[in-house]
Amino acid sequence: MNATANTAEQQLPAVSVIMPILNEERHLREAVEAILAQEYDGPMEVVLALGPSADRTDEIAAQLVAETASADKRVHTVPNPTGRTPAALNAAIKASRHPVVVRVDGHAALSAGYIATAVRLLEETGAMNVGGIMHAEGTNAWEQAVAAAMTSKIGVGNAVFHTGGQAQQADTVYLGVFRREALEQQGGYNEEFIRAQDWELNFRIREAGGLIWFSPELKVSYRPRPSVKALAKQYKDYGRWRHVVARYHSGSINLRYLAPPAAVCAIAAGIVVGAALTPWGFVVPAGYLAAITAGSVPAGKGLPLKARAQIPVALATMHMTWGWGFLTSPKSLAKRVIASRRPAVLASN
């Protein structure tokens, strides 16, 4: 039995964990330590692609490199002068060397057993990329409110990587655990996609015949943005780039993506009508406020009162800024991105 177990352990593929890092002073150490604590018996390395941070991120990264210099699971760094996420990912992929590539962000923490489970799922499903649940968790009342909004259907619709669901084939997944051959075959991430780069890469993998697989067995703890302003910028960028994706690939849009811009237009129209013509126009924004207030009740179950009270603010921020970003996304941005389109590369026989 022991000989069999040892043979199985020796056959585990080596893993490279790649991390795009920019201004992650608050969570970088926690994120890396969650990786190093993984009970995975195959070889493993962690590659931090460091952007031009304005906080203590580089100092913390240097400490992590020094602390693991003589360990089996080593941390090393590579520069990313642009600060852009897809450029960071490509730099880290190039600097890494193992056949399984695990993407992790600097404000995320892998759950116990994540890497071992992902490697098993790659083998069981034959997928080129597997991913799971983006489990938002807050450390204070505001972050708890945002986490509740991000994991509720009233906040994000039916996105399984936010709310959970059955294991299934997917268009894209959160972060991802890839076979290196898929990344190298497709030439890595398209660096024109400042956001939605995961979706675009997974689109090419699927076009080439590769399987993308979602499993609720995989869970990553995600730390929400720490302020209304930061959350608004995040979701405005999400909406902006979702419209780019819609123009890039017309078949990718659905009602879930159209709901926020429709809500922005309806609320704006209601306010104008209410102010200029009839008070009945205010029924629309009032109805929206009532809906998110009611929806925040089940979303905030079990949270402190201070956190529950802020959920409607988080929901409105997410919906309105996402919708505004979608509506104001310039065609020129989409044209530039479309001009950089990379056709899917089929595996050679």
KOLVEXDREN-81453 format. One record per atom (N, C-alpha, C): residue in one letter; x, y, z. Coordinates in steps of 0.05 Angstrom, whole numbers, plus 32768, in hexadecimal, padded with zeros to 4 digits. Atoms other than C-alpha are relative to their C-alpha. Example, Ala and Ser with C-alpha at 12.3 -4.5 7.8 and 13.67 -1.06 7.14 Angstrom:
A80127FE88000;A80F67FA6809C;A801280188000;S7FF07FE87FFF;S81117FEB808F;S7FF18016800E;
end
This chain:
M80117FE88000;M800080008000;M801180198000;N7FEF7FE87FFF;N803880318012;N800E80047FE6;A7FF27FFD8019;A805D80227FD2;A7FEE800B7FEA;T80147FF58013;T801E802F7FA9;T7FFB801D8005;A80057FE47FF9;A801180707FCE;A801880117FF7;N7FE97FF18008;N805980867FC3;N800380047FE2;T7FFF7FFE801D;T805580777F79;T7FEC80157FF6;A80147FED8007;A801580A07F74;A800A801D8005;E7FF57FE67FF9;E803780DA7F98;E801580097FEC;Q7FEB7FF98012;Q807380D77F69;Q7FF480087FE5;Q800B7FFA801A;Q804480DC7F2D;Q7FF0801A8000;L800E7FE67FFF;L8023811D7F44;L800F80147FEF;P7FF27FED8011;P803381537F11;P800A80188010;A7FF67FE87FF3;A805C818F7F25;A7FEE80177FFA;V80137FEA8002;V803681CF7F2F;V800E801B8002;S7FF77FE47FFE;S804682187F21;S7FE880128008;V80157FED7FF8;V801C824C7F46;V8008801B7FF7;I7FF97FE5800A;I801B828F7F22;I7FEE8015800C;M800F7FEC7FF2;M800582CF7F43;M8006801C7FF5;P7FFC7FE48007;P7FFC83157F25;P7FFC80128018;I80007FF17FE6;I800D83457F5D;I8004801E7FFB;L7FFE7FE38001;L800083907F63;L7FF2800B8019;N800C7FF37FE9;N7FF483B67FA4;N7FF07FEC8011;E800D80157FF0;E7FE483777FCC;E800C7FFD801C;E7FF480007FE5;E8004838B800E;E7FEE7FF28014;R8012800A7FEC;R7FC683778035;R7FFD7FE28000;H8008801C8001;H7FBD8330801D;H80167FEE7FF3;L7FED8010800F;L7FFC83187FF8;L800B7FE98011;R7FF580157FEF;R801B82F28032;R7FEB7FEA8005;E801580137FFB;E7FD982D08043;E7FFB7FEF7FE7;A8005800F8018;A7FCF82BC7FFA;A80167FEC7FFA;V7FE980118005;V8015829F7FF3;V80017FE98014;E7FFF80147FEB;E8013827B8035;E7FEA7FEB7FFC;A801580148006;A7FD182598021;A80097FED7FEA;I7FF580118016;I7FF6823F7FE3;I80147FED800C;L7FEB80107FF4;L80328227800A;L7FF67FEB8013;A800C80137FED;A80048204803C;A7FF17FE97FF2;Q800F8015800E;Q7FE481D98006;Q800D7FE58004;E7FF5801B7FFD;E7FEC818F8013;E80007FF27FE5;Y7FFD800B801A;Y8005817C7FCF;Y801D7FF57FFE;D7FE7800E7FFE;D803D814A7FC8;D801180027FE7;G7FF07FFC8018;G8054815D7F82;G8011801A8003;P7FF07FE77FFF;P808981937F75;P7FEF80187FFB;M80107FE88003;M806F81DA7F79;M801280198003;E7FF37FE67FFF;E808882217F6C;E7FEB80158000;V80137FE98001;V806782657F75;V800F80177FF3;V7FF47FEA800F;V8076829D7F44;V7FEF80198003;L800E7FE77FFC;L806382E47F57;L800980147FEA;A7FFA7FEC8015;A805F83157F1C;A7FFA801B800C;L80037FE77FF1;L806B83587F3E;L7FFD80187FEF;G80047FE6800D;G804D83987F22;G800C80168011;P7FF57FE97FF1;P806283DE7F38;P7FEE80098017;S80117FFB7FE9;S804083DE7F7C;S8008801A800E;A7FFB7FE87FF1;A8039841C7FA6;A80007FFC801E;D800180067FE4;D803783F87FE9;D80187FED8006;R7FEA80117FF7;R806283C3800D;R80007FE57FF2;T8003801A800E;T8051838B7FDB;T801C7FF47FFA;D7FE6800B8009;D809983847FC0;D80107FF78018;E7FF180087FE7;E80B683828007;E7FF57FE5800A;I800B80197FF6;I8086834B801B;I80077FE97FED;A7FF880148013;A809583257FDB;A801C7FF78004;A7FE480067FFB;A80DF83297FE9;A80037FEF8019;Q800080107FE8;Q80D3830E802F;Q7FF87FE37FFA;L800A801A8006;L80AC82D38013;L80157FF07FF0;V7FEB800D800F;V80E482C47FE1;V80167FF68013;A7FEB80077FED;A811882C58019;A7FF87FE98012;E800980147FED;E80EE829A8048;E7FFD7FE47FF3;T8003801A800D;T80E582638014;T80187FF87FEF;A7FE980058011;A812A82647FF5;A800B7FE48002;S7FF6801B7FFC;S813D82218013;S7FEA7FEB8003;A801780127FFC;A80F782028013;A7FFA7FF17FE5;D8009800F8018;D80D981CF7FE3;D7FED80117FEF;K80137FEF800E;K80A282007FD1;K800B801C8000;R7FF27FE68001;R80C7823E7FBA;R7FEF80157FF2;V800C7FE9800B;V80AE82837FAB;V801580107FF0;H7FEE7FEE800E;H80D082AD7F75;H7FF080147FF1;T800E7FE9800C;T80BF82ED7F51;T800980067FE4;V7FF97FF7801B;V80BE830A7F0B;V7FF3801C7FFD;P800C7FE58002;P80B383547EF8;P7FEA80027FEC;N80167FF98013;N8074836E7ED7;N7FFE801F7FFF;P7FFF7FE37FFF;P808483B77EC7;P7FE6800D7FF8;T80197FF48009;T804083C37EA6;T7FEB80028016;G801580027FEB;G801883B17EE5;G7FE77FF37FF7;R8019800C800B;R7FE483917EB8;R7FFF7FE28006;T8004801B7FF8;T7FC7834F7ECE;T80087FEC7FEA;P7FF980148014;P7FCC83297E8B;P801E7FFF7FFA;A7FE37FFF8004;A801583407E82;A800E7FF18017;A7FF4800D7FE8;A802483287EC9;A7FFD7FE27FFD;L8005801D8003;L800582E47EBB;L80127FF47FEB;N7FEE800A8015;N802C82DB7E7B;N801D7FFF8009;A7FE480007FF6;A806D82EF7E9D;A80047FE98014;A7FFD80167FEC;A806082BD7ED5;A7FFF7FE57FF2;I80008019800F;I804E82867EA4;I801B7FFB7FF4;K7FE68003800D;K808F82927E7E;K80167FF98014;A7FEC80057FEC;A80B782917EBF;A7FFC7FE6800F;S800680197FF2;S809682527ED9;S80077FE87FEE;R7FF58017800F;R80A7820B7EC3;R7FF07FE68002;H800D80197FFB;H807581D77EDA;H7FE77FFB7FEE;P801580078013;P803E81B27EB2;P7FE480088009;V801A7FF67FF7;V800381CA7EDE;V8004801C800A;V7FFD7FE47FF9;V7FFA82157EE5;V7FE78009800F;V80167FF87FEF;V7FCE82307F1E;V8001801F8002;R80017FE37FFD;R7FB882797F1A;R7FF48007801B;V800B7FF67FE7;V7FAE829C7F5D;V8005801E8001;D7FFD7FE37FFD;D7FA382E67F6B;D800B8006801B;G7FF37FF87FE7;G7FC6830D7FA2;G7FED80058017;H80147FFC7FEB;H7F8583187FC8;H7FEE7FE88003;A800F80197FFF;A7F6E82D07FC5;A800F7FEB8010;A7FF480157FF0;A7F7B82947FF2;A7FF47FE57FF9;L8009801B8008;L7F77824C7FDA;L7FF57FF18019;S800A80117FEB;S7F4D821D8004;S80127FE78002;A7FF080187FFC;A7F6D81DF8021;A7FFA7FEB7FEB;G800480158014;G7F7781A97FED;G7FFA800A7FE4;Y80077FF4801A;Y7F6B81D97FB3;Y80117FF47FE9;I7FEF80088016;I7FA781C67F89;I7FFE7FE27FFB;A8003801D8004;A7FA2817B7F95;A7FE57FF97FF2;T801A8005800C;T7F58817D7F83;T800080087FE3;A80007FF6801B;A7F6481A67F45;A80107FED7FED;V7FF180138010;V7F9A81767F2C;V7FF17FE77FFB;R801180188004;R7F6B813C7F37;R7FEA80057FEC;L80167FF98013;L7F33815F7F11;L800B80027FE3;L7FF47FFF801B;L7F62816D7ED6;L80027FE47FF5;E7FFD801C8009;E7F7081237ED2;E7FE57FF37FFB;E801A800D8002;E7F28810C7EDD;E7FF0800A7FE8;T80127FF48014;T7F07813C7EAC;T800E80037FE5;G7FF17FFB8019;G7F3E81447E78;G7FFF801E7FF8;A80037FE48006;A7F32818F7E7D;A801B800D7FFD;M7FE87FF08003;M7F6581C37E68;M800280158017;N80017FED7FEA;N7F5081F17EA1;N7FE97FF98013;V801580057FED;V7F2981E67EE1;V800080178014;G80037FEB7FEC;G7F0F82197F14;G7FE77FFC8010;G801680047FED;G7EDE82217F4C;G7FF380198009;I80117FEB7FF4;I7EBB82517F7B;I80128017800A;M7FF47FE87FF5;M7ED282987F88;M7FF180078019;H800E7FFD7FE7;H7EC082997FD1;H8008801A800E;A7FF97FE67FF4;A7EBE82E17FE7;A7FFC8000801E;E80007FFF7FE2;E7ECE82ED8031;E800A801B8008;G7FF77FE67FF6;G7ED4832F8056;G800B7FFF801C;T7FF47FFF7FE6;T7EFC83438092;T7FF480178011;N800E7FEB7FF1;N7ED1838080A6;N7FE480027FF5;A801D7FFF8007;A7E888395809F;A7FFC80067FE2;W80047FF9801C;W7E9083B5805A;W80087FE87FEE;E7FF880178010;E7EB7837A803D;E7FED7FE98003;Q801480157FFC;Q7E84834A805B;Q7FE780067FF0;A80177FF88010;A7E4D83718039;A80057FFB7FE3;V7FF98005801C;V7E71836E7FF6;V80017FE27FFA;A7FFE801D8004;A7E7F83247FFF;A7FE47FF47FFE;A801B800A8002;A7E358317800C;A7FF380077FE5;A800B7FF8801A;A7E22833F7FCE;A800C7FF07FE9;M7FF2800E8015;M7E56831B7FA4;M7FF97FE27FFE;T8006801C8000;T7E3D82D67FB8;T7FE27FFB7FFF;S801D80038001;S7DF282E47FB0;S7FF780037FE3;K800B7FFF801C;K7DC882DB7F71;K7FF6801C7FFA;I80097FE58006;I7DAC83217F78;I801880127FFA;G7FE87FF18006;G7DF4833A7F75;G800D7FF97FE6;V7FF180098017;V7E1283107F3E;V7FF17FED7FED;G801080128011;G7DD982E87F1F;G80077FE38005;N7FFC801D7FFD;N7DE5829F7F11;N801C7FF67FFA;A7FE580078005;A7E30829F7F0A;A80097FEB8014;V7FFB80167FEE;V7E43825B7F27;V801A80048010;F7FE77FFE7FF1;F7E8A826F7F3A;F7FFD80148017;H80067FEE7FE9;H7E6B82A47F69;H7FEE7FF28013;T8016800A7FEF;T7E2E827F7F83;T80017FE28005;G7FFE801D7FFD;G7E4282357F7B;G7FED7FF27FED;G8011800F8012;G7E2281FE7F52;G800D7FE57FFC;Q7FF7801A8006;Q7E2C81B97F36;Q801A80017FEE;A7FE880028012;A7E6E81A47F15;A7FF67FFE7FE3;Q800A7FFF801C;Q7E6781B27ECB;Q8014800D7FEE;Q7FF17FF28014;Q7E8681C97E8B;Q7FFA801E8001;A80047FE37FFC;A7E8F82157E8C;A800D800F7FE9;D7FF47FEE8014;D7E9F824F7E5D;D801B800B800B;T7FE97FF67FF3;T7ED1826A7E8F;T7FFE7FF9801E;V800080057FE3;V7EE582607ED8;V80118015800E;Y7FF17FED7FF0;Y7F0282897F11;Y801D7FF78003;L7FE380057FFF;L7F4E828C7F0F;L80087FE97FED;G7FFB80168012;G7F5A82467EF3;G801A7FF18007;V7FE980127FFE;V7F89820B7EF7;V80037FF37FE5;F7FFD8007801C;F7FA581FD7EB2;F80147FEA7FFB;R7FEB8010800C;R7FCB81C97E8C;R801380147FF1;R7FED7FED800D;R800A81EF7E75;R7FFD7FFE7FE2;E80018003801E;E800181D37E2F;E7FEA80127FF5;A80167FEF800A;A7FBF81FA7E29;A8009801D7FFF;L7FF77FE58000;L7FE0823B7E3D;L801580057FEA;E7FEB7FFD8015;E801C82317E0F;E7FF47FFE7FE4;Q800C8003801A;Q7FF1821A7DD6;Q7FF2801A7FF7;Q800F7FE88007;Q7FC7825A7DD9;Q801180198003;G7FEF7FE87FFE;G800282887DE6;G7FFA80118018;G80057FF17FE8;G7FEB829C7E2B;G7FE880137FFE;Y80167FED7FFE;Y7FBD82D67E3C;Y800480167FEB;N80007FE88012;N7FAB830E7E0B;N800380198011;E7FFA7FEA7FEE;E7FCB834A7E2C;E7FF0801A7FFB;E80127FE98005;E7F99837B7E0C;E7FE87FFF8013;F801780037FEE;F7F64835F7E3C;F80098007801D;I7FF87FF77FE5;I7F7283887E7B;I7FEE7FF28015;R801380107FF1;R7F3483667E98;R7FF57FEB7FED;A800D8015800F;A7F0F83277E81;A80157FEF7FF0;Q7FEC8010800E;Q7F5183087E6B;Q7FFC7FE28004;D8005801C7FFB;D7F3C82C67E8B;D7FEB7FF67FEC;W801480098012;W7EFD82C37E61;W800B7FFD7FE4;E7FF58000801B;E7F2382D37E21;E80127FE87FFB;L7FEE80178002;L7F58829E7E2D;L7FF07FE68000;N801080188000;N7F24826A7E3F;N7FEF7FFD7FE7;F800F8001801A;F7EFD827C7E00;F80127FF37FEB;R7FEE800C8014;R7F3A826B7DD6;R80057FE28006;I7FFC801D7FF8;I7F46822A7DFD;I7FE87FF07FF7;R8019800F8008;R7EFD82167DF0;R7FFE7FFE7FE1;E80008001801E;E7F0282297DA6;E80137FEB7FF5;A7FED80148009;A7F3E81FB7DA1;A7FF77FE48008;G800A801A7FF9;G7F1481C27DBD;G80057FF8801D;G7FFA80067FE4;G7F2B81C67E06;G7FE880038012;L80167FFF7FEC;L7EFD81BB7E41;L800780128017;I7FFE7FF07FE8;I7EF481EF7E78;I7FEC7FF58014;W8011800F7FED;W7ED881D07EB7;W7FFD800F801B;F80057FF47FE5;F7EB781EF7EF5;F7FFA7FEA8013;S800680137FEB;S7EB581C87F36;S7FFD800F801B;P80037FF47FE5;P7E9A81DE7F7A;P80137FF58014;E7FEB800B7FEE;E7ED081B37F99;E801780148004;L7FEA7FED7FFF;L7F0081EC7F8B;L7FF6801B800A;K80097FE77FF4;K7EF9822A7FB6;K801880128006;V7FEB7FED7FFA;V7F2382697FBB;V7FF480178010;S80097FE97FF0;S7F19829D7FF1;S8009801A7FF3;Y7FFB7FE7800E;Y7F1582E27FD2;Y7FFB80178013;R80047FE97FEE;R7F1E83247FF8;R7FF580177FF0;P800D7FEA800F;P7EEE835B7FDF;P800F801A8003;R7FF47FE57FFF;R7F0383A27FD0;R7FF8800E801A;P80037FF57FE5;P7F0A83CB8010;P7FEF80198002;S80107FE77FFE;S7EDF84087FFE;S7FEC80017FE9;V80147FFC8016;V7EA4841F7FD4;V800E80087FE7;K7FF27FF68017;K7ED384447FA6;K800F7FEA7FF1;A7FF18016800C;A7EFF84077F9A;A7FED7FEB7FF3;L80148013800B;L7EC283DA7F8F;L7FF4800C7FE6;A800C7FF38018;A7EA4840D7F5E;A80137FFE7FE8;K7FED80018016;K7EE4840F7F35;K80027FE37FF5;Q7FFF801C8008;Q7EE883C37F34;Q7FE97FF87FEE;Y80188008800F;Y7EA183BA7F1B;Y7FFC80117FE7;K80017FF08018;K7EA583F47EEA;K80127FF37FEB;D7FEE800D8012;D7EE183D17ECB;D7FF47FE57FF6;Y800D80198008;Y7EBB838E7ECB;Y7FEC80067FE9;G80147FF98014;G7E8283AE7EA5;G800C80097FE6;R7FF27FF58018;R7EAF83D37E75;R800C7FE97FEF;W7FF38016800F;W7ED583937E62;W7FEC7FEB7FF8;R801580138009;R7E9683687E5F;R7FF580097FE5;H800A7FF5801A;H7E7E83967E27;H80157FFB7FEA;V7FEA80068013;V7EC2838D7E05;V7FFD7FE27FF7;V8003801D8006;V7EB883417E0A;V7FE77FFC7FEE;A801880038010;A7E7183487DEE;A800580087FE3;R7FFA7FF8801B;R7E8C836D7DB2;R80147FEE7FF3;Y7FEC8013800A;Y7EC6833D7DAB;Y7FF47FE67FF7;H800E801A8006;H7E9883007DAC;H7FE380048006;S801C7FF97FFD;S7E4F83107DA0;S7FF07FEA800D;G801080167FF4;G7E3782CC7DB8;G80047FFD801E;S7FF980037FE3;S7E5282D87DFF;S7FED800F8012;I80117FEF7FEF;I7E1C83087E18;I7FE77FF18008;N801A800C7FF8;N7DDF82F37E40;N7FF280148013;L80117FED7FF1;L7DA883127E6B;L800E8008801A;R7FF37FF97FE7;R7DD383107EAA;R801380187FFC;Y7FEE7FEA8005;Y7E05833F7E8A;Y7FF1801A7FF8;L800F7FE98008;L7DCF836D7E6E;L7FF0800C8017;A80107FF67FEA;A7DAB83757EB1;A800A801A800C;P7FF67FE77FF4;P7DD983AA7ED0;P7FFD80197FEE;P80047FE88011;P7DDB83D97E93;P7FE380077FFC;A801C7FFB8002;A7D9083D17E8C;A7FF5800E8019;A80087FF37FE7;A7D8783E47ED5;A8009801D8002;V7FF67FE58000;V7DB384217ECE;V7FEE80127FEE;C80117FF08012;C7D8A84397E92;C7FE48005800B;A801B7FFE7FF5;A7D47842B7EB4;A7FFF80138017;I7FFF7FEF7FE9;I7D5B844E7EF4;I8004801D7FF8;A7FFB7FE5800A;A7D77848B7ECF;A7FE7800B7FF3;A80187FF7800D;A7D38848F7EA5;A7FEA80068014;G80147FFB7FEB;G7D0C84897EE3;G8004801A800F;I7FFA7FE87FF2;I7D3084C17F06;I7FF980197FEF;V80067FE98012;V7D2B84EF7EC9;V7FE280047FFD;V801D7FFE8003;V7CE184DF7EBF;V7FF4800B801A;G800B7FF77FE7;G7CD484E87F09;G8005801D8006;A7FF97FE47FFB;A7CF7852B7F0C;A7FF280137FEC;A800A7FEE8015;A7CDC85477ECB;A7FE27FFE7FF9;L801B80058009;L7C9885287EBF;L7FEC7FF88016;T8013800A7FEC;T7C7785007EF5;T800F7FF08016;P7FF3800F7FEA;P7C8A84E47F3A;P7FFF7FE27FFC;W8001801D8005;W7C7784A07F20;W801A7FF57FF5;G7FE68009800A;G7CBB849D7EFF;G80127FF58015;F7FEF80097FEA;F7CDB84947F43;F7FF97FE48009;V8007801B7FF9;V7CB884517F48;V80177FED7FF9;V7FEB80128009;V7CF284327F21;V80187FFF8013;P7FE980017FED;P7D2D84477F4D;P7FF77FF7801C;A800A80097FE6;A7D01843C7F8B;A7FFD7FE28000;G8003801D8002;G7CF183F67F73;G801A7FF18001;Y7FE5800C8000;Y7D3A83E77F67;Y800B8000801D;L7FF67FFE7FE5;L7D4D83FF7FAD;L7FF17FEC8012;A800F80147FF0;A7D1583D47FCB;A80097FE47FFA;A7FF7801B8008;A7D2D83977FA4;A801B7FF9800C;I7FE680077FF5;I7D75839B7FBA;I80008000801E;T800280017FE3;T7D6183AA8001;T7FF47FE58009;A800C801A7FFA;A7D34836D8002;A80137FE97FFB;G7FED80158007;G7D6983437FDF;G80177FFE8013;S7FE980007FEE;S7D9D83578012;S7FFA7FF0801A;V8007800E7FE8;V7D768335804A;V800A7FE38000;P7FF5801B8000;P7D8482ED8036;P801E7FFF7FFB;A7FE380008005;A7DC98300801C;A801080058019;G7FF27FF97FE8;G7DDC831C8060;G7FFB7FEE8018;K800780127FE9;K7DC382E2808A;K80197FF8800F;G7FEA80087FEE;G7DF182D680C5;G801680158003;L7FEB7FEB7FFD;L7E1A831680BC;L7FF880148015;P80077FEB7FED;P7E1F834E80EF;P7FEF80167FF3;L80137FEC800A;L7DEC838680E9;L800E80157FEF;K7FF17FEC800F;K7E2183B880D1;K80067FF67FE4;A7FFB800B801B;A7E33838A8097;A7FE77FFE7FF0;R80198003800F;R7DEB837B8085;R7FF5801A7FF6;A80097FE68008;A7DDB83C58082;A800E800B7FE8;Q7FF07FF68016;Q7E1183D0804E;Q7FFD7FEF7FE6;I800380118018;I7DFC8398801E;I7FF2800F7FE9;P800D7FF18017;P7DCB83C57FF6;P801480137FF3;V7FEC7FEE800C;V7E0483F77FED;V80137FF17FEE;A7FEE80118011;A7E3283C07FD3;A7FF27FF77FE7;L800F80098017;L7DFC83A57FA5;L7FFC80177FEC;A80057FE98012;A7DEB83EA7F88;A801A80087FF3;T7FE67FF8800B;T7E3583FA7F7F;T80087FEC7FE9;M7FF980148014;M7E4183B87F5A;M7FEF80037FE7;H80137FFF8016;H7E0383BD7F2E;H8004801A7FEF;M7FFF7FE7800E;M7E0884077F1C;M801A80057FF2;T7FE67FFB800C;T7E53840B7F0F;T80057FEC7FEA;W7FFD80148015;W7E5383CA7EE7;W7FF080097FE8;G80117FF88016;G7E1983E37EBD;G800B80197FF2;W7FF57FE7800B;W7E3984287EB4;W80197FF97FEF;G7FE88008800F;G7E7B84087E9F;G7FF97FF27FE6;F8009800E8019;F7E5683DC7E6C;F7FF680157FEC;L800C7FED8012;L7E3084177E4F;L801480147FF4;T7FED7FEC8008;T7E6C84457E4A;T801A7FF47FF4;S7FE9800E800B;S7E9E84117E30;S800480097FE3;P7FFC7FF5801B;P7EBC84327DF1;P80047FEB7FEB;K7FFC80128017;K7EB884107DAE;K801E7FFE7FF8;S7FE37FFF8008;S7F0184257DA2;S80107FEB8010;L7FF280147FEF;L7F1783F87DDC;L7FFB7FE47FF4;A8006801A800C;A7EF283BC7DBE;A800E7FFC7FE5;K7FF28003801A;K7F0F83CB7D79;K801D7FF98003;R7FE380067FFB;R7F5683CB7D95;R80037FE38009;V7FFE801B7FF6;V7F49838A7DB9;V7FFA7FEC7FEA;I800780138016;I7F2883697D7D;I80177FFF7FEC;A7FEA80008012;A7F63837E7D53;A80177FEE800A;S7FEB80117FF4;S7F8F83567D83;S7FF77FE38002;R800C801B7FFD;R7F6383187D7C;R80147FEB7FF8;R7FEF80178006;R7F8982D87D80;R7FEE7FE87FF9;P801080188006;P7F6A829D7D5C;P80087FE98012;A7FFA80187FF0;A7F65825D7D84;A80147FEF7FF1;V7FEC8011800C;V7FA182307D77;V7FF97FE38005;L8007801C7FFC;L7F8F81E77D6B;L80197FF08005;A7FE980127FFA;A7FBC81B17D86;A80087FF27FE7;S7FF6800E8017;S7FE881937D51;S7FFE7FE28004;N8003801D7FFE;N7FDC814A7D42;N801B7FF18000;
end
